[in-house]
Amino acid sequence: MTGAGWRLYRRHFATPHNANAYRMNERLDAIDRQLLSLLQANAREPAAILARKLGLARTTVVARIARLERESIVSGYGVRLGRLLEEAAVRAYCFISVLPKTPAAVIRELERMPEVEEVSSVSGPYDYLIFLRCETHEQLDALLDRIGLIDGVKQTQTSIVLSRKVDRRSAVAAP
């Protein structure tokens, strides 16, 4: 995008978050995206094998990974649960509405609950969407009671995940 085009885009469409996303997309080329997809599929893959898959020298791959880490595009490496454990879990999405001036306290309480995997601020009639993972339906029921009793929680609505039909959590978005 040209300088004038970028200014027009920024004035009419870009929020500060979107502007940062646009600049990040400029820094990621097709090889970076392929490398990120490979790392998301298996972060323990040796650099030599990644290089072979990408058709690059090993040192080039190591340098790209270092740059992606330095620029905070890659912020860490973790464990993805295996299919058996994933399928055995009772997963649910819980929408919550909170009272004014209580969001920070509610979030702190949710952070203390190990079954809470993710909390997202959302638009619409609810304030937050929480992803929950429990071992049993009884454990989920007790957890929902605890969430409902948090000071500041006004209302909840929960849906239990029956099955996952599409899973792109490890995919890197195209530009």
Secondary structure, 3 states (H helix, E strand, C coil): CCHHHHHHHHHHCCCHHHHHHHHHHHHCCHHHHHHHHHHHHCCCCCHHHHHHHHCCCHHHHHHHHHHHHHCCCCCCCCCCCCHHHHHHCEEEEEEEEECCCCHHHHHHHHHCCCCEEEEEECCCCCCEEEEEEECCHHHHHHHHHHHHCCCCEEEEEEEECCCCCCCCCCCCCCC
